[in-house]
Amino acid sequence: MTPSPATGRTGALADVAVLMPAYNGQADVERSLASFREDAPVYALVVDDGSTPPIVAPAVPGMHVEVLRMARNGGIERALKAGIDALAERGFRYAARIDAGDLAAPQRLEKQRARMEASQKLAALGMWTQVVNRAGEPLFLLTPAADAHTLRRTRFLRSPLVHPSVMLRVDAVREVGNYGEQYPAAEDLDLFLRLMARYDCENLPEVGLDYEINEGGISATKRKKQIISTFKLQLRYFNVFNPYDWAGLVKIALHFVTPYGVLHRIKRRIYNDA
């Protein structure tokens, strides 16, 4: 394989980069990066979104970590856009998302890259995700559908991909306009919908990530923005002939009136009983 321009290394993952936006939380950054267990060297780009003090690149065995510093805190949308552009400049083909505090399953990158190499129509590939609390205790398992057709039909009834579990094809992301700021706190769904219009998005039906619920995270602190942005996306892409789109409108209305804590208790009961 051709060496990655950014690292000068060869290997099975030379064209793959871990992409992590971070705002403070040095310890979480270190814990997440240390969780990767691969049979080849790994490159990681941490986009420091104006942290105080700044994020410092940790020394992780088998991993080259670079920190891209934003001039000021501008939000995850800008941080991810800058990260994708930086990876394109460095010649990386794939960007594997993860958030600070989440933990990767062994060989996650190898498995995702192999599947994406097998299909040039595939622009985003997620994995099943174990949701945990801050203590690492399992809460419920997210198991979105694997195939592209089902994900297109049910995209508003159920999140099609768990964002921090996703591997993205960098050129495809840039082709559809990269991460945007038009839909605050729903930048992931916005991107996935644009990708689905031109490419396939799928999930590997196995656990690839421990996703940590953080009460101070986007889902909690920006919940109203997230609901409004999701509703706007539903209206933009609404298909009157798709019953799942109608069901999605009912779901977003319930999200708007249901307290955050109650919503997670409901999710826990539903997914654990599934």
BALOLO-532361 format. One line per 3 residues: for each residue x, y, z of C-alpha. Coordinates in Angstrom, 3 decimals. Last residue first. Layout:
BEGIN
X:Y:Z ~ ... $
END
This chain:
BEGIN
-36.042:-5.977:21.978 ~ -36.794:-5.727:25.717 ~ -33.480:-4.011:26.451 $
-34.022:-1.643:23.538 ~ -37.486:-0.564:24.609 ~ -36.746:-0.283:28.353 $
-33.546:1.703:27.844 ~ -35.192:3.943:25.293 ~ -38.028:4.709:27.713 $
-35.564:5.522:30.497 ~ -33.651:7.730:28.070 ~ -36.789:9.663:27.163 $
-37.734:10.131:30.815 ~ -34.385:11.756:31.516 ~ -34.658:14.143:28.550 $
-38.217:15.255:29.357 ~ -40.859:14.285:26.745 ~ -42.768:17.064:24.953 $
-40.365:17.667:22.042 ~ -39.380:14.026:21.774 ~ -43.037:13.070:21.351 $
-43.370:15.524:18.443 ~ -40.185:14.061:16.914 ~ -41.729:10.570:17.070 $
-45.003:11.603:15.472 ~ -43.115:13.218:12.602 ~ -41.018:10.065:12.212 $
-44.156:7.966:11.919 ~ -45.151:10.070:8.922 ~ -41.717:9.520:7.394 $
-42.043:5.793:8.092 ~ -45.288:5.723:6.087 ~ -43.379:6.766:2.936 $
-45.731:8.139:0.280 ~ -45.637:11.705:1.615 ~ -41.863:11.745:1.353 $
-40.383:14.401:3.640 ~ -36.805:15.442:2.856 ~ -37.027:19.134:3.761 $
-39.776:18.636:6.334 ~ -37.815:15.934:8.142 ~ -34.695:18.089:8.036 $
-36.575:20.950:9.677 ~ -37.847:18.567:12.373 ~ -34.311:17.343:13.034 $
-33.083:20.917:13.424 ~ -35.893:21.717:15.854 ~ -35.211:18.587:17.922 $
-31.453:19.239:18.012 ~ -31.922:22.868:18.977 ~ -34.197:21.817:21.835 $
-31.731:19.165:22.976 ~ -28.698:21.426:23.042 ~ -27.567:20.774:26.636 $
-28.721:17.159:26.900 ~ -28.053:15.602:23.503 ~ -25.019:17.859:23.019 $
-23.224:16.598:26.115 ~ -23.458:17.670:29.740 ~ -25.527:14.633:30.721 $
-22.867:12.459:29.099 ~ -24.064:9.161:27.688 ~ -21.008:7.137:26.730 $
-21.088:5.149:23.527 ~ -19.200:1.858:23.699 ~ -18.357:1.142:20.080 $
-18.059:-1.533:17.416 ~ -20.828:-3.941:18.339 ~ -21.825:-6.117:15.390 $
-24.284:-5.740:12.530 ~ -22.015:-3.608:10.303 ~ -24.131:-0.632:9.340 $
-24.874:0.869:5.932 ~ -24.952:4.122:3.961 ~ -25.193:4.046:0.169 $
-24.348:6.953:-2.101 ~ -25.878:9.936:-3.876 ~ -29.000:10.984:-1.918 $
-27.873:8.913:1.068 ~ -24.837:11.199:1.474 ~ -27.053:14.255:1.806 $
-29.210:12.480:4.377 ~ -26.144:11.315:6.318 ~ -24.723:14.845:6.429 $
-27.903:16.396:7.833 ~ -28.284:13.510:10.278 ~ -24.764:14.168:11.599 $
-25.078:17.938:11.792 ~ -28.155:17.605:13.997 ~ -26.880:19.806:16.861 $
-27.326:22.918:14.691 ~ -28.941:22.354:11.259 ~ -27.486:24.943:8.864 $
-23.965:24.561:10.257 ~ -22.655:22.077:7.701 ~ -20.413:19.007:7.590 $
-18.979:18.491:4.103 ~ -20.702:19.797:0.955 ~ -21.879:16.629:-0.791 $
-18.540:16.133:-2.573 ~ -16.612:16.798:0.642 ~ -18.289:13.872:2.396 $
-17.792:11.677:-0.687 ~ -14.075:12.492:-0.823 ~ -13.616:11.592:2.858 $
-15.372:8.208:2.777 ~ -16.788:8.053:6.284 ~ -16.419:5.496:9.086 $
-19.211:5.765:11.636 ~ -19.319:4.689:15.277 ~ -19.321:8.237:16.688 $
-22.410:9.094:14.581 ~ -24.668:6.159:15.407 ~ -26.240:5.551:12.000 $
-29.809:5.462:10.681 ~ -31.348:7.144:13.736 ~ -34.835:5.638:13.931 $
-38.168:6.813:12.559 ~ -36.595:9.554:10.466 ~ -34.180:7.410:8.436 $
-36.626:4.489:8.182 ~ -36.891:4.240:4.383 ~ -33.291:5.206:3.618 $
-31.935:2.931:6.350 ~ -33.966:0.003:5.031 ~ -32.535:0.408:1.536 $
-28.934:0.827:2.728 ~ -28.779:-2.449:4.646 ~ -27.591:-2.991:8.220 $
-30.531:-1.799:10.303 ~ -29.786:0.050:13.530 ~ -28.830:-1.986:16.619 $
-28.375:0.386:19.583 ~ -27.804:-1.596:22.792 ~ -28.993:-0.436:26.218 $
-27.669:0.761:29.575 ~ -24.301:-0.934:30.039 ~ -22.233:0.378:33.007 $
-19.125:2.344:32.022 ~ -19.278:4.624:35.079 ~ -20.222:7.576:32.876 $
-23.213:5.608:31.568 ~ -23.119:3.103:28.727 ~ -24.735:2.740:25.288 $
-23.449:-0.295:23.380 ~ -23.319:0.520:19.681 ~ -23.962:-1.394:16.497 $
-21.706:-0.243:13.705 ~ -21.676:2.568:11.132 ~ -20.538:2.691:7.529 $
-20.725:5.859:5.450 ~ -19.974:6.462:1.762 ~ -20.642:3.001:0.263 $
-21.036:3.071:-3.514 ~ -17.377:2.037:-3.922 ~ -18.191:-1.268:-2.245 $
-15.590:-3.831:-1.083 ~ -13.188:-1.163:0.169 ~ -15.931:0.024:2.499 $
-16.330:-3.430:4.048 ~ -12.577:-3.873:4.569 ~ -12.276:-0.376:6.055 $
-14.994:-1.058:8.590 ~ -13.480:-4.324:9.778 ~ -9.946:-2.939:10.068 $
-11.130:0.174:11.877 ~ -13.147:-1.740:14.495 ~ -10.340:-4.227:15.065 $
-10.986:-4.256:18.836 ~ -14.051:-2.265:19.947 ~ -13.691:1.501:20.259 $
-14.448:3.394:23.477 ~ -16.355:6.680:23.818 ~ -15.271:9.414:26.251 $
-14.073:11.855:23.604 ~ -16.105:11.256:20.465 ~ -15.307:8.844:17.639 $
-15.448:9.148:13.881 ~ -13.411:7.071:11.457 ~ -12.324:9.175:8.472 $
-11.382:7.316:5.278 ~ -9.320:8.270:2.239 ~ -6.518:10.195:3.886 $
-4.325:12.376:1.684 ~ -3.188:14.950:4.208 ~ -5.227:17.689:2.535 $
-8.299:15.449:2.677 ~ -7.670:14.849:6.379 ~ -7.490:18.600:7.018 $
-10.737:19.216:5.127 ~ -12.500:16.509:7.151 ~ -11.182:17.985:10.410 $
-12.191:21.534:9.520 ~ -15.731:20.351:8.802 ~ -15.737:18.373:12.044 $
-14.662:21.381:14.116 ~ -17.135:23.690:12.402 ~ -20.075:21.404:13.169 $
-18.811:20.575:16.664 ~ -19.040:24.162:17.838 ~ -17.084:27.358:17.289 $
-14.731:27.491:20.267 ~ -11.869:29.683:19.108 ~ -8.782:29.580:16.903 $
-9.327:25.888:16.194 ~ -6.367:23.678:17.032 ~ -5.584:20.573:14.997 $
-3.962:18.008:17.275 ~ -2.034:15.104:15.729 ~ -1.820:11.639:17.251 $
0.302:8.829:15.771 ~ -0.845:5.514:17.241 ~ 0.814:2.176:17.979 $
1.373:3.036:21.638 ~ -0.515:6.211:22.628 ~ 1.438:9.319:23.635 $
-1.203:11.978:24.197 ~ -1.586:15.048:21.958 ~ -2.299:17.952:24.297 $
-5.731:19.601:24.310 ~ -5.530:23.332:24.984 ~ -6.225:24.626:28.501 $
-8.810:25.850:27.849 ~ -10.220:24.119:24.758 ~ -10.881:26.103:21.576 $
-12.372:23.291:19.480 ~ -9.349:20.998:19.565 ~ -9.712:18.804:16.485 $
-8.017:15.513:17.357 ~ -6.617:13.757:14.290 ~ -5.689:10.123:14.828 $
-3.350:7.862:12.845 ~ -3.295:4.133:13.579 ~ -0.467:1.619:13.158 $
-1.588:-1.884:12.137 ~ -3.045:-4.884:14.005 ~ -5.671:-2.714:15.699 $
-6.809:-2.131:19.265 ~ -8.201:1.360:19.742 ~ -9.111:2.084:23.373 $
-6.100:4.344:23.980 ~ -7.659:7.021:21.774 ~ -10.823:7.045:23.869 $
-9.033:7.195:27.226 ~ -6.694:9.993:26.117 ~ -9.526:12.157:24.806 $
-11.552:11.514:27.958 ~ -8.616:12.630:30.129 ~ -8.155:15.830:28.113 $
-11.820:16.783:28.529 ~ -11.764:20.291:27.039 ~ -13.658:20.641:23.770 $
-12.838:17.744:21.472 ~ -13.584:16.718:17.898 ~ -12.246:13.234:17.103 $
-11.399:11.902:13.645 ~ -9.564:8.561:13.467 ~ -7.683:8.395:10.189 $
-7.594:5.636:7.573 ~ -5.355:5.624:4.456 ~ -2.417:3.897:6.177 $
-4.724:1.380:7.858 ~ -3.442:-1.856:6.264 ~ 0.145:-0.738:6.456 $
2.628:1.772:5.164 ~ 3.816:4.742:7.093 ~ 5.006:8.201:5.961 $
2.576:9.711:8.457 ~ 0.690:12.476:6.707 ~ 1.458:11.455:3.127 $
0.103:7.942:3.881 ~ 2.419:5.335:2.397 ~ 1.148:3.548:-0.722 $
0.000:0.000:0.000 $
END
